[in-house]
């Protein structure tokens, strides 16, 4: 199933979005290990495919990013939003984030949440530019090379 994105993607872009499938996991894992020092496992993604809403961003028939969204009554939670490192800063992450917000609004969700590493300034800048506000901090949330790293919790009220 493809998601209509005409209103969000520039006309000259070959970026398309669709639901993630099990057959995408090899490409997704390649991106995951490039992008993160502590990547998710294939089994985590398999569980997400069963339990959550998952999308991929494609360009020239190749996956360049993905998003995983957990839905609950009244709120949604972005569990993973990732763009292939050599494709970052080209708008793909912003469009994936907007996709999660639109899908949350369609489901009647009031608030969307996410966590981000305190050290990930480019992601923090993206979330703030899309209207997210800092809600709090989860101490020692993420694994890091030398111990653990705090996560900043961001939230945005929808609709």
N, C-alpha and C positions, 0 to 999 in steps of 0.2 A: 504494500500500500504506500503510495507516495503522498506526501503532504504538500498542498499548494502553498507556494512561497512567493508568488508573484509580487506581493506587496512589500516583501522584505529583502529580496535579492536584487542587486543591480541587473539591468537588462543584459549587460555584456558578460555576466557571470555564468559559468557552466555548473554552478553549485546546485545540487538537488538533495532532497531529504526524503528518507523513507524509513519504515519500520526495520529495526535490526532483526536479523535471522541467525540461526545457529551456524549457517554456512559462512557468516561474516566473521566468526570468532578468530580465525587465523589472522586475518588482516587487522582486526581490533587488537589482538594480543601483540602484534608487531608494533603498533602505535603505542600501546600501553607501556611496553618495556623501553621504548625510546623516550617517552615523555616523563616517566616517573621513576624515582629512585627506589620506590617501594610499590611496584605495580600490583594491581588486582590479579587474581588467578583466573584461569579459564573457567573453573568451577563456580567462582563468584559470578562471572558473567552469565553462565548457564542458569544459575538461580535467579538472577535478575530478569532474564528472558521469560521465566515462568511467572515471576511475581510482580514485575514492574513494567513501566512503559519505557521502551528503549528505541532510539533512532540513530541512524547514521547519516552523515553528510558525505556525498560523493561528488567527485570532480573527475571528469574523463573516465567514468566507470571504475574509479578507484576510491576507496574509503579514505577520507582525510580527517574525519572527526566523528564523535559520537556523544550521545547524552543518555543518561539513565535517570529516570524520574520515578520516585515513589509517591503514590497518591494515598491520601487518607481523608476522612471526612473533614472538610474545612481547610486542609492544608496539603501542600505538596513539598517534596524535599528533593533537590537535585543531589543525587548520590555521586555522580561522576559526569564531568563535562570535560572532554579532552579533544585537542586538535594536534594532528601530526606536527612535530616540531618545525619541519621545514615549510609548513603551511600556516604557521601562527602569524598573527598581526595582519591578516588579510580579510578579516570580518567573519570567518567561519564560526569562531567561538561566540561572537555576538549573535549571529543568526541561530545557532543552536540554543543559546540562552533564551532568545525571543520565542523560539519554538516551544520550549518548556513552559514559558509564561502563557502563551496562547492556549496551549493544551490544558493547562491548569485552569485558566479562565473558563474554557468550554465545559470543564467538569464541575464548575461552580465553586472552585476553591477560592478562599479569601486571602490566603497568604502562602507565599513560596519561600522556602528556607534553603540555605546551603552553608557549607563550611569551606574555608579556604586557609591554606597555610599562611601564617603570619608573614613569611618570607616571600610570598608570591605576589609581589606588588602589581605586576601587569594584570593578574586576575582581579585583584582588589579594585584597581582602576576601572576595569570593565564593569564589574558589578555595581560600583558606585555610579558610573555613567548611565547605567540602566535603571537607576532609582532604588537600588538596594541600600539599606542602612544597617550599620553594625548593631547587633542585638546583644552580643556578649562574647565571651571567650570560653573555649573548652581547653583547659590546661592539659598539656602533654597528650594531645589527641592523635597526632600523626607520628609514625615512626620516622626517625631521622638517623643520619650517619652517626651522630654522637648522642644517642639517647632518644628524646622525644621533642616534638615541636607543637606549640599551641596552634589551635585553629580559631579563627575569627568566625563567629556565626553572623551571617547576613540574612536579612529578611526584607521582603517587599510585599506590601498589601496590594491586592489586585482589584480591579473593577471598581 
